[in-house]
Amino acid sequence: MSDPGPSSEGGGLGSTGQEAEADGEPPQEGPRNSPCCEGQQKMEEQDEAPAAKQPRLGEGVGLDLGFSRTATEAALDVGGSQDIVLITDKVCSHPEDNGKTAGESEKGEEEEESFQNGGENKETMGQTEGGEDKTGVELENTGPEDTACQPQYLGLDFSQNPQMLTGSWAEYTHCPENYLKGCKWAPDGSCIVSNSADNVLRVYNLPPELYSGSWDLLSEMSPVLRMTEGDTIYDYCWFPKMSSLGPDTCFIASSSRDNPVHIWDAFYGDLRATFRPYNHLDELTAAHSLCFSPDGSQLYCGFEKTVRVFYTERPGRDCEERPTVVKKHGQSGIISCLAFSPSQAVYVCGSYSRTVGLYSCEDGSLLALLPQRHHGGVTHLLFSPDGYHLYTGGRKDPEILCWDLRDPGRVLFSLPRTINTNQRIYFDLDPSGRYLVSGDTEGMMSVWDTLTAPPDGNEAELQPFLQFQAHRDCTNGISIHPFMPLVASCSGQRQFPWPTESDDSGSEEDRVISSNGIREDNALVLWWAGPLGSSSEESKQ
């Protein structure tokens, strides 16, 4: 692993890079090899610096949570591009114009209106850094009850297949079998992070052409930051209060095999802090799942039969241990995924033991243990926006289950999908909670309308109302933009060539299946799922 940069703990514990396993999950440990992209990464990082770096706010030793939270801090670019910031200021300083300015194209107006959502959940914080009002006059009239700059989500339109805008392909060709393993939009929608088999987290800015509607000028995306982990990345997540206009809020937490939890500066790419969990033998152990609390003050980490809670402002080894099995009763197995309820002080844990448990945020006590309905270990959890429903999916499991948390243990309906691998296959809900989007191992992207489900539940199977071929390979990552009608998808999986019937006298290449039998497609792609404006057909090819 290359030099991680300054850390609040004097640097994290790292090891030499090793290749990721097929599904990035511990029950299937794979061979470890050195990464082959480190040299390429260093050369590219010297050639292209992160976009528009602003002066650092100081090399603090901890994670400063006393930052400003206002609606005008709608982050639209990791580097804080000046022209984009001006558009955002217009939106929040002229709410009566509904986010639209004269002279913009029809597409530009719709997208500019949607940027109001960049300040989502920020006006309710009421915090300023050092007691100083950083937004001047505009902040004076902003309060928890002021709805002038409230997010106005530009809804998704799945009446037709989403149109491909751009993506990243060449970035994943420097290493063999450099398949992707998920992608996640930043909370402010300004950028997206991807995870791949070369153990590198890549941050991409949202293409600036989307802001102006000049879609015919879209080119292939290139990452502005690359953060290299020492081994297979188990999980990663954004700091929930992240704003690209405040570099001190741009953080990504990641956990990898045989390494502590790393906190990466998503504005500069440095390693800023480490959280070091130890087992009962005082040996460093890796977290299998990560999730920040909604207010960002705590980081929950999943281990075998245990959840450890770290305080983000105090990096190090001090943590609170919350066992999930007490006196042989509870949720066993490795805690593989975590999620927080948007309406209650409750978090949910998924386990490789095929169980799902609901816990109290206050003391970690078990509130309910859902029955084992999945065929494989639970790999992804998602709450509905109202907090009433929980969606769960598992490895090698042909369905996503929707649970009614008002009656724990009751499955309202299931969503069928094709999953023939242990790989984690993500799914996502749009902000309204109506559309659920998921990929599968056949490269299809499926969209379900949850409002069409039977009201009485009865565990009916809800068929997707839209399906299309998004990738040639396994579509393992799906992430819906926080406020724009954009869907990001990523693809790829470990390929296993089968030997042919040729005799042993042939060469090694002759004894394996031809490349025509392997549908390799390692890519990150952005899809437009909104109304079609003045964009040209050439920009969508």
C-alpha positions in Angstrom: 0.0 0.0 0.0 1.3 3.4 -0.9 1.9 6.1 1.8 -1.5 6.7 3.2 -0.8 10.3 4.2 -1.4 12.0 7.5 -3.7 10.3 10.0 -5.1 11.3 13.3 -3.6 8.3 14.8 -0.2 8.7 13.2 -1.1 6.5 10.3 -3.3 3.4 9.9 -2.2 -0.2 10.0 -1.7 -1.3 6.4 -0.4 -4.3 4.6 0.7 -5.0 1.1 -2.0 -4.9 -1.6 -3.7 -8.1 -2.4 -6.3 -9.1 -4.9 -10.0 -9.0 -4.0 -12.0 -12.2 -3.8 -14.9 -13.0 -6.0 -17.6 -11.4 -3.9 -15.6 -9.3 -1.5 -17.0 -11.3 1.5 -15.1 -13.4 4.0 -16.8 -16.8 3.8 -15.2 -17.3 0.4 -11.6 -16.4 1.0 -9.7 -16.3 -2.3 -6.0 -16.3 -3.2 -4.0 -13.1 -2.4 -1.9 -11.5 -5.0 -0.2 -8.1 -5.3 -2.2 -5.4 -7.1 -1.0 -4.6 -10.5 -2.3 -1.0 -10.8 -0.3 0.7 -8.1 2.3 2.0 -10.5 -0.2 3.1 -13.0 -2.2 4.8 -10.3 0.8 6.8 -9.1 1.6 8.0 -12.6 -2.0 9.1 -13.2 -2.2 10.9 -9.9 0.8 12.9 -10.8 -0.7 13.8 -14.2 -4.1 14.8 -13.0 -4.8 16.4 -9.6 -8.1 16.5 -7.9 -10.3 19.2 -9.4 -10.0 22.7 -8.1 -8.5 22.1 -4.7 -9.3 24.7 -2.2 -7.0 25.7 0.7 -7.1 23.2 3.5 -8.9 24.1 6.6 -6.1 22.7 8.8 -4.6 19.3 9.5 -6.8 18.4 12.5 -6.2 15.2 14.4 -9.9 14.3 14.6 -13.0 14.5 12.6 -14.5 17.9 13.1 -18.3 17.7 13.3 -18.9 21.4 14.0 -19.3 22.4 10.5 -22.0 24.6 8.9 -25.2 23.1 7.8 -27.3 25.3 5.5 -29.4 24.9 2.5 -27.0 27.0 0.4 -24.3 24.4 0.9 -25.6 22.3 -2.0 -22.4 20.5 -3.1 -22.2 20.1 -6.8 -18.6 19.3 -7.3 -15.8 17.6 -5.3 -13.5 20.5 -6.1 -16.1 23.2 -5.7 -16.3 24.3 -9.3 -17.1 28.0 -9.4 -19.7 28.0 -12.1 -21.6 25.2 -10.5 -21.6 27.0 -7.1 -23.1 30.1 -8.7 -26.0 28.1 -10.1 -26.6 26.7 -6.6 -26.6 30.1 -5.0 -29.2 31.3 -7.5 -31.5 28.4 -6.6 -31.5 29.1 -2.9 -31.4 32.9 -3.0 -34.4 33.1 -5.3 -36.8 30.4 -4.1 -39.7 32.2 -5.7 -38.2 31.4 -9.1 -38.5 27.7 -8.2 -34.8 27.2 -9.1 -35.1 28.4 -12.7 -33.3 31.2 -14.4 -33.9 32.9 -17.7 -31.8 31.9 -20.7 -31.4 28.3 -19.7 -32.5 25.4 -21.9 -35.4 23.2 -21.0 -33.1 20.5 -19.7 -30.9 23.0 -17.9 -34.0 24.4 -16.1 -35.1 21.0 -14.9 -31.7 20.0 -13.7 -31.0 23.4 -12.1 -34.3 23.1 -10.2 -33.3 19.7 -8.9 -30.1 21.1 -7.4 -32.1 22.5 -4.5 -31.9 19.1 -3.0 -28.1 19.4 -2.4 -29.0 21.1 0.8 -31.2 18.2 2.0 -31.2 17.8 5.8 -28.7 20.6 6.2 -31.0 23.5 7.3 -32.2 21.4 10.2 -28.8 21.0 11.7 -28.5 24.7 12.7 -24.7 24.4 13.3 -21.9 26.8 12.3 -18.2 26.4 12.4 -16.6 28.4 15.2 -20.0 30.2 15.8 -19.5 32.1 12.6 -22.3 32.4 10.1 -20.7 31.3 6.8 -23.6 32.1 4.5 -24.2 35.7 5.4 -27.7 37.2 4.9 -29.1 34.1 3.3 -28.8 32.1 6.4 -30.7 34.6 8.6 -34.1 33.6 7.1 -33.3 29.9 7.1 -34.8 27.8 9.8 -36.2 24.3 10.4 -39.6 25.6 9.4 -38.5 27.5 6.3 -39.6 25.6 3.3 -38.4 28.0 0.6 -35.3 25.9 -0.1 -36.7 22.5 0.7 -35.6 19.7 -1.6 -37.9 19.3 -4.6 -37.1 16.0 -6.1 -37.1 15.7 -9.9 -39.0 12.4 -10.2 -37.9 9.4 -12.2 -39.6 8.5 -15.4 -39.5 4.7 -16.2 -42.2 4.8 -18.9 -39.3 3.9 -21.2 -35.8 2.5 -20.9 -33.3 4.8 -19.3 -30.8 6.3 -21.7 -27.1 5.8 -21.2 -25.3 9.2 -20.8 -21.7 8.3 -20.1 -19.5 6.0 -18.0 -16.0 4.8 -17.2 -14.6 1.8 -19.0 -10.9 2.3 -19.8 -10.2 2.9 -16.1 -10.8 -0.8 -15.3 -8.7 -2.2 -18.1 -5.3 -1.7 -16.5 -5.6 -4.9 -14.5 -6.9 -8.3 -15.6 -10.3 -9.2 -14.1 -10.7 -5.7 -12.6 -14.4 -6.1 -12.1 -16.5 -3.6 -10.1 -18.2 -4.4 -6.8 -20.6 -1.6 -6.3 -21.1 2.2 -6.5 -22.6 4.8 -4.2 -23.7 8.4 -4.8 -22.5 11.0 -2.3 -25.2 12.3 0.0 -25.0 15.7 -1.8 -25.2 14.1 -5.2 -22.0 15.9 -6.4 -19.9 12.7 -7.0 -20.0 8.9 -6.9 -17.5 6.4 -5.5 -16.9 3.0 -7.0 -15.3 -0.2 -5.6 -13.3 -2.6 -7.8 -11.3 -5.8 -7.5 -8.0 -3.9 -7.5 -8.8 -2.6 -4.0 -9.1 1.0 -5.1 -12.0 3.4 -4.3 -12.4 5.8 -7.1 -14.3 9.1 -6.9 -15.9 10.6 -10.0 -17.4 14.0 -10.3 -20.8 14.4 -11.8 -20.1 15.5 -15.4 -20.5 19.3 -15.5 -22.2 19.0 -19.0 -25.3 17.7 -17.2 -25.7 21.0 -15.4 -25.9 23.0 -18.6 -27.7 20.5 -20.8 -24.8 20.1 -23.2 -25.1 16.4 -23.4 -23.6 16.2 -26.8 -20.3 17.1 -25.2 -20.3 14.3 -22.7 -17.1 12.2 -22.8 -15.9 9.2 -20.8 -15.6 9.8 -17.1 -12.3 9.8 -15.3 -11.8 9.6 -11.6 -10.6 12.7 -9.7 -9.4 10.7 -6.7 -8.1 7.1 -6.1 -7.8 5.7 -2.6 -6.0 2.4 -2.4 -6.7 -0.1 0.3 -4.2 -2.8 1.3 -6.5 -5.8 0.7 -10.0 -6.9 -0.3 -12.5 -4.1 0.5 -15.4 -5.5 2.6 -17.5 -2.4 2.8 -17.4 1.4 2.4 -19.8 4.2 3.1 -20.1 8.0 2.8 -20.2 10.4 5.8 -24.0 11.2 5.8 -23.5 15.0 6.3 -21.0 15.3 3.4 -21.0 18.6 1.5 -18.5 19.2 -1.2 -18.4 22.9 -0.3 -17.1 22.0 3.1 -13.9 19.9 2.7 -14.0 19.0 6.4 -17.2 17.0 5.8 -16.0 15.0 2.8 -15.2 11.6 4.2 -15.5 8.0 3.1 -15.1 5.1 5.6 -13.8 1.8 4.3 -12.9 -1.6 5.7 -10.6 -4.1 4.2 -9.2 -7.5 5.1 -6.5 -7.5 7.8 -6.7 -3.7 8.1 -8.4 -1.2 10.5 -11.3 1.0 9.4 -9.9 3.8 7.3 -11.4 7.3 7.1 -10.5 8.8 3.7 -10.6 12.5 2.9 -12.8 12.5 -0.2 -11.7 16.0 -1.1 -8.0 15.5 -1.2 -7.6 11.7 -1.1 -5.6 11.5 2.1 -6.0 9.1 5.0 -7.4 11.2 7.8 -8.1 8.7 10.6 -8.3 5.1 11.6 -10.6 3.1 13.9 -8.8 0.0 15.1 -11.0 -2.8 16.4 -9.4 -5.7 18.3 -10.7 -9.1 19.2 -10.5 -10.9 22.6 -6.9 -11.9 21.8 -6.0 -8.2 21.3 -5.5 -8.9 17.6 -6.5 -6.4 15.0 -9.7 -7.6 13.2 -11.4 -6.2 10.2 -15.0 -5.0 10.1 -17.3 -6.8 7.6 -19.8 -4.0 7.3 -19.9 -0.2 8.0 -22.7 2.4 8.5 -22.6 5.9 9.9 -25.4 6.9 12.2 -27.8 9.4 10.6 -26.3 12.4 12.4 -22.7 11.2 11.6 -21.6 11.1 15.2 -21.1 7.3 15.4 -19.7 4.6 13.1 -21.3 1.2 13.4 -19.1 -1.8 12.4 -20.3 -5.3 11.9 -18.3 -8.4 13.1 -19.1 -11.9 14.0 -21.9 -11.9 16.6 -20.9 -8.3 17.5 -21.5 -4.7 16.5 -18.9 -2.2 17.6 -19.7 1.5 17.8 -17.0 4.1 17.3 -17.4 7.8 17.9 -16.3 9.7 14.8 -14.8 12.6 16.7 -12.5 10.2 18.6 -10.5 7.9 16.3 -8.5 5.0 17.8 -9.4 1.7 19.5 -12.0 2.9 22.0 -15.4 1.7 21.1 -18.7 0.3 22.5 -19.3 -3.4 22.0 -22.8 -4.6 21.4 -23.0 -8.4 21.1 -25.8 -9.8 18.9 -25.9 -13.2 20.8 -26.5 -13.2 24.5 -26.7 -16.5 26.4 -26.9 -18.4 23.1 -29.9 -16.4 22.0 -30.0 -13.8 19.3 -28.5 -13.2 15.9 -25.5 -15.4 15.1 -23.0 -15.3 12.2 -21.1 -12.4 10.7 -23.0 -9.1 10.6 -22.7 -8.5 6.8 -24.8 -5.3 6.4 -26.3 -2.5 8.5 -28.9 0.2 8.0 -30.7 2.9 10.1 -34.4 3.6 10.2 -35.2 7.1 8.9 -38.1 7.5 11.4 -37.2 5.6 14.5 -34.1 5.2 16.7 -33.6 1.7 15.3 -31.0 0.0 13.3 -31.1 -3.3 11.5 -28.4 -5.9 11.0 -28.2 -8.6 8.3 -26.1 -11.7 8.9 -24.6 -14.4 6.8 -26.6 -16.8 9.0 -29.6 -15.6 6.8 -31.2 -13.7 9.7 -32.2 -10.0 10.1 -32.4 -8.4 13.5 -33.8 -5.0 14.7 -31.9 -3.2 17.5 -32.3 -0.1 19.6 -29.9 2.7 18.9 -29.8 3.7 22.5 -28.4 0.5 24.1 -28.2 -2.0 21.2 -30.9 -4.3 22.7 -32.6 -6.7 20.3 -36.1 -5.6 19.5 -37.1 -8.3 17.0 -35.5 -11.1 15.1 -37.1 -11.7 11.7 -37.5 -15.4 10.6 -35.1 -17.0 8.2 -36.7 -16.5 4.8 -33.6 -16.0 2.6 -31.8 -18.9 0.9 -28.4 -17.4 1.5 -26.6 -14.9 3.7 -28.2 -11.4 3.8 -26.0 -9.0 1.8 -28.1 -5.8 1.5 -30.7 -3.9 3.6 -32.8 -0.9 2.7 -35.5 1.0 4.6 -38.4 2.7 2.9 -38.4 6.5 3.3 -41.2 6.3 5.8 -39.5 3.6 7.8 -42.4 1.2 7.7 -41.0 -1.3 5.3 -37.6 -3.0 5.1 -36.2 -4.6 1.9 -33.6 -7.4 2.2 -31.6 -9.4 -0.3 -29.2 -12.3 0.0 -26.5 -14.1 -1.9 -27.7 -16.8 -4.4 -31.2 -15.8 -3.4 -33.8 -15.4 -6.2 -35.9 -12.7 -4.5 -35.9 -9.4 -2.6 -38.2 -9.5 0.4 -40.3 -6.6 1.7 -41.0 -6.8 5.4 -43.7 -4.8 7.2 -42.0 -3.5 10.4 -45.3 -2.6 12.0 -45.9 -6.4 12.2 -42.3 -7.8 12.4 -42.0 -11.2 10.7 -44.6 -10.5 8.1 -43.5 -10.4 4.4 -45.7 -8.2 2.3 -44.4 -9.2 -1.1 -41.3 -10.5 -2.9 -39.4 -9.1 -5.9 -37.9 -11.8 -8.1 -34.5 -11.4 -9.6 -31.8 -13.8 -11.0 -28.9 -14.2 -8.6 -26.5 -17.1 -9.3 -23.4 -15.9 -7.4 -22.2 -15.2 -3.9 -21.4 -11.6 -5.0 -23.2 -8.8 -3.2 -25.9 -7.5 -5.6 -27.1 -4.0 -4.5 -30.5 -2.6 -5.1 -31.8 0.9 -4.4 -35.0 2.9 -3.8 -35.8 6.3 -5.2 -36.3 9.1 -2.7 -40.1 8.8 -2.9 -39.9 5.1 -2.1 -42.0 4.1 -5.1 -39.4 2.6 -7.5 -37.0 -0.1 -6.5 -34.2 -0.8 -9.0 -31.9 -3.8 -9.0 -29.5 -5.6 -11.3 -28.9 -9.3 -11.6 -26.2 -11.8 -12.7 -27.5 -11.7 -16.3 -26.8 -8.0 -16.7 -30.4 -7.0 -16.6 -31.7 -3.9 -14.8 -35.2 -4.4 -13.3 -37.6 -1.7 -12.0 -40.5 -2.5 -9.7 -43.3 -0.1 -8.8 -44.0 -0.8 -5.1 -47.3 1.1 -5.2 -48.8 -1.6 -7.4 -48.2 -4.3 -4.7 -51.3 -5.8 -3.2 -52.4 -3.7 -0.2 -53.0 -6.8 2.0 -49.6 -8.2 1.3 -50.1 -12.0 1.4 -46.5 -12.5 0.3 -47.4 -12.1 -3.3 -44.7 -11.9 -6.0 -44.5 -8.5 -7.6 -43.2 -8.7 -11.1 -41.0 -5.9 -12.5 -42.7 -3.5 -14.9 -39.5 -2.6 -16.7 -36.5 -4.7 -17.6 -33.7 -4.0 -20.0 -30.2 -5.2 -20.7 -27.9 -2.7 -19.0 -24.6 -4.7 -19.2 -23.2 -7.8 -20.8 -22.0 -9.0 -17.4 -23.4 -9.2 -13.9 -25.0 -5.9 -12.9 -23.9 -5.8 -9.2 -24.2 -2.2 -8.3 -27.2 0.2 -8.5 -27.4 3.7 -7.0 -30.1 6.3 -7.6 -29.1 9.9 -7.4 -30.4 11.8 -4.3 -32.4 14.3 -6.3 -31.7 14.1 -10.1 -33.3 11.4 -12.3 -29.9 9.6 -12.7 -29.2 6.0 -12.0 -25.6 4.7 -11.7 -24.9 1.0 -12.4 -21.7 -1.0 -12.4 -20.9 -4.5 -13.6 -18.4 -7.3 -13.6 -17.7 -10.5 -11.8 -14.8 -13.0 -11.4 -14.6 -15.2 -14.5 -13.8 -18.9 -14.4 -12.8 -20.3 -17.8 -13.5 -24.0 -18.2 -11.0 -26.4 -19.7 -11.8 -27.7 -23.2 -11.6 -31.3 -24.4 -8.2 -30.8 -26.1 -5.4 -33.1 -25.1 -2.7 -32.0 -22.6 -0.1 -31.5 -25.4 -1.5 -28.1 -26.3 -0.5 -24.8 -24.8 -2.2 -23.4 -21.7 -4.2 -21.0 -23.8 -5.5 -23.9 -25.9 -6.8 -25.8 -22.9 -9.2 -23.1 -21.7 -12.4 -21.8 -23.1 -12.2 -19.2 -25.7 -12.8 -15.6 -24.8 -16.1 -15.7 -26.8 -17.7 -17.6 -24.0 -16.9 -15.0 -21.4 -19.1 -11.9 -21.2 -16.6 -9.6 -19.5 -18.0 -6.1 -19.0 -16.3 -4.0 -16.2 -17.8 -0.6 -16.3 -19.5 2.2 -14.4 -22.4 3.7 -16.3 -24.7 6.7 -15.7 -28.3 6.4 -17.0 -30.8 9.2 -17.5 -34.2 8.1 -16.2 -36.0 11.5 -16.4 -38.0 13.3 -19.1 -36.2 13.6 -22.4 -35.5 17.3 -23.1 -33.3 18.8 -25.9 -30.6 16.2 -25.6 -29.5 14.7 -28.9 -29.6 11.0 -29.6 -25.8 11.0 -30.3 -25.2 11.8 -26.6 -27.0 8.7 -25.5 -25.2 6.2 -27.6 
